[in-house]
Amino acid sequence: MTIKYIIDEDCENVTSNEVCDNEFHQLKVSVDERNSDIYLSFSSRESMRDFALSLLHESAYGSGWAELYPLGFEGKQLVVNGVRLSPDSSRIFIDYPKAKK
């Protein structure tokens, strides 16, 4: 089986309609304070795929820094940069080298 994804600069293919429309699809990030392990707990493969596509988009077109965070509005969790984080999730900070010009 071969699966292909297109990552365009406009970010049109990063978040699927299924993940946008269904709040079931989310990621919970937690940190084990005893040993500093980080757990990424996805509610579905779709949410994991969109998270991965978000990182791929960031690696190709990003500015060198990104933040993913839980965002609720009117009782619903929203998708931020391709990812819906659960309300009790830790934020994710991503720092990487800027692209060479």
C-alpha positions, 0 to 999 in steps of 0.5 A: 500500500502506498499513501501520498500526501501533498503539503502546500504552502497554503496549508490546505491539505494539513487538517482533514475535514474529518478531524475539523468536523469531529471533536472526537479526534484530538491529542492529549500531551502530558508530561510525567514529572517523575522522569520528564517523559512526554506522552502523546495520546491520540484519540484516533489515527486521523488525529495522529496523521494530521499532527504529523502533516502539521509538523511536515508543513512546519518543517517545509514552510515554517519560521523556526518556531511554533506553538500548539495549544488547547483552544476552546470556544463556546464549549468546543475544542478547536483545531490550532495549526492542524491539531486539536489538543484536549482541554487538559493537554500541555502546550507544545513548543517547537523550535528549529533552525530557520531555513537558509536563504 
